[in-house]
Amino acid sequence: GGAMTDPKGDRSKAPHEQEDPDMYLHVVEKNDKGVIVKGAKAHQTGCINSHWIIVMPTMRLQEDDKDFAIVGAVKADDPGITYIYGRQSCDTRSMEEGDIDSGNAKFSGQEAMIIFDNVFIPWEHVFMNGEFEYASMLVERFTCYHRRSYVCKTGLGDVLIGAAAAIADYNGIPSVSHIKDKLVEMTHLNESIYAAGIASSYQAHRTKSGAWLNDDMLANVCKHNVTRFPYEIGRLAQDIAGGLMVTLPSEKDFRNPETGPILRKYLKGRKGVDVENRM
């Protein structure tokens, strides 16, 4: 995993100006074997699944920020590392009995805050140590790769579009014009995200090192699309599905011998559609 985002503290101040220097990961000690770092990294997607964590600066640095100009690789279970698991909407619902509410039980991700409490990094795993002048380029190139990778969101978009089309069919309205218009718009938005990411890769150029770097402008277009379009796709999906998308009773109620038959009666769609599939 690549750990870039620091908590940042007072955003108006540089790392070396913070009242608490731990708001940015920094070197607290050096010796002949390596360095010791302290701080935290926030919003780390999938970090608990990782074998290694590469820490790096999160912003342009000044000369006074040399101690914060650190890039190094640590094992995910090294001493001094603690993970604080992030909350998600409906996360406790996925822990209930049954399968309907569990979501992507085997392959879903997570976000966590990583705490580095005097974590040792040996010199052979240190890739930047005080070279503050290169932090800006590193951030730009990392985010260029990362923002292009947001095409992964279109996989979820595909699932949501398919689910919206399915529920329209279950409700007996697959051919209604405004429903088809919404599905077309959802597809257009989703493929616009995908197109920007793929175009960024196609327009890549070779750097002096021999590595290929994708187009930074198109990578940022992909990022901006991702900050807007998935929410509109979700809104359209809810518009198609109706209020049950956000007020549906749980699977526990559906399996209950008293409430289950009532739900099967009142949650029916068109003839031939199983109520459980509609849920």
Secondary structure as GFF3:
##gff-version 3
##sequence-region A 1 279
A	DSSP	beta_strand	2	3	.	.	.	ID=ss1
A	DSSP	three_ten_helix	15	17	.	.	.	ID=ss2
A	DSSP	three_ten_helix	21	23	.	.	.	ID=ss3
A	DSSP	beta_strand	26	30	.	.	.	ID=ss4
A	DSSP	beta_strand	34	45	.	.	.	ID=ss5
A	DSSP	three_ten_helix	47	49	.	.	.	ID=ss6
A	DSSP	beta_strand	52	55	.	.	.	ID=ss7
A	DSSP	three_ten_helix	63	68	.	.	.	ID=ss8
A	DSSP	beta_strand	70	75	.	.	.	ID=ss9
A	DSSP	beta_strand	81	85	.	.	.	ID=ss10
A	DSSP	three_ten_helix	93	95	.	.	.	ID=ss11
A	DSSP	three_ten_helix	100	102	.	.	.	ID=ss12
A	DSSP	beta_strand	111	122	.	.	.	ID=ss13
A	DSSP	three_ten_helix	123	125	.	.	.	ID=ss14
A	DSSP	beta_strand	126	129	.	.	.	ID=ss15
A	DSSP	three_ten_helix	132	134	.	.	.	ID=ss16
A	DSSP	alpha_helix	135	148	.	.	.	ID=ss17
A	DSSP	three_ten_helix	149	152	.	.	.	ID=ss18
A	DSSP	alpha_helix	153	170	.	.	.	ID=ss19
A	DSSP	alpha_helix	177	202	.	.	.	ID=ss20
A	DSSP	beta_strand	205	206	.	.	.	ID=ss21
A	DSSP	beta_strand	212	213	.	.	.	ID=ss22
A	DSSP	alpha_helix	216	226	.	.	.	ID=ss23
A	DSSP	alpha_helix	229	241	.	.	.	ID=ss24
A	DSSP	alpha_helix	244	247	.	.	.	ID=ss25
A	DSSP	alpha_helix	251	255	.	.	.	ID=ss26
A	DSSP	alpha_helix	260	266	.	.	.	ID=ss27
A	DSSP	alpha_helix	275	278	.	.	.	ID=ss28
###
